[in-house]
Amino acid sequence: MNEISSNEKELSANQQRILIIGVSGLIGRLLFNHLTKTYPTKYEVLGLDQHMNISPRYQFKNYDNFKAETIVPLPLNKFFQCDITDREKLHQIIKEQNIKIIIHLAALLETHPDIEQISYVNIEGTKNVFEAPDIHRIIYASSGMVVHGYLDRQPYLSIFNETFDDNTILKDLRKITVADDPPLPDLTTPGRTVYSKGKIICEQMATDIVKNNSKSIICARFGAVNIEDKPETTWNRSLWLSHRDLCSFISKALEAPLNISGIYFVMSNNHRLWVDLEHTKRDLGYVPQDGAEKI
């Protein structure tokens, strides 16, 4: 075994220790890559998940002429295997590793066949993460799906149906805001309903914890992130989030003062974007660099 040099010990002591929970998923690996490469001396990035295998969403064997960003291998000494519903083990790892910042991405997706399990893991597991002791900041992956219920109403329904008239409606489009528009879950399928309702519950849980605690929790209503890093050709392109903008938001959230907490929409600067990013820009300085253009 190689001995750790004094320089390495000093560097480790000065680094902020970040735990990415859900590191084996698409966003988890993107952020592990980003933080490890961009901030090699500022942050020590650790990962936690049920397994070390890369999420199927990062497997691109069925895409022709497509080259994904090289995946940074997870060193064994930086990976911890744990189910977030195992409260005791999760809190033990966080304490032993002296974690102060958590990026919480772990969740069962809306496509999981067991509806009850989606609710249990995503709510109870997140409660365990939020209640971890001695954490200064948590960045929680909520979802734009928490407002998909507005797609049943005009003018957002016309965006969904792709009958939206850019010439007459776009300049007056009222964008959904966190402050003025309560979440409305996606009701299109049982899985999407349970998934989006669980995210809404966890956003409220975070709000309640922040009121009674010095812990900062930033809830990010992420847009649509995909392996190709390109907007789709359907209505969902209006909520696209590029890899670059995703990583930029995380950097801004990590650097924000600890008195900053809240719920934020995080999308790229897309044509027909129907949710408001001004709150995110104002509080966190997030300015998207990419955007889905009109087609």
Secondary structure, 3 states (H helix, E strand, C coil): CCCCCHHHHHHHHHCEEEEEECCCCHHHHHHHHHHHHHCCCCEEEEEEECCCCCCHHHCCCCCCCCCCCCCCCCCHHHEEECCCCCHHHHHHHHHHCCCCEEEECCCCCCCCCCHHHHHHHHHHHHHHHHCCCCCCEEEEECCHHHHHHHHHCCCHHHHHCCCCCCCCCHHHCCCECCCCCCCCCCCCCHHHHHHHHHHHHHHHHHHHHHHCCCCEEEEEEECECCCCCCCCCCHHHHHECCHHHHHHHHHHHHHCCCCCCEEEEECCCCCCCCECCHHHHHHHCCCCCCCCCCC
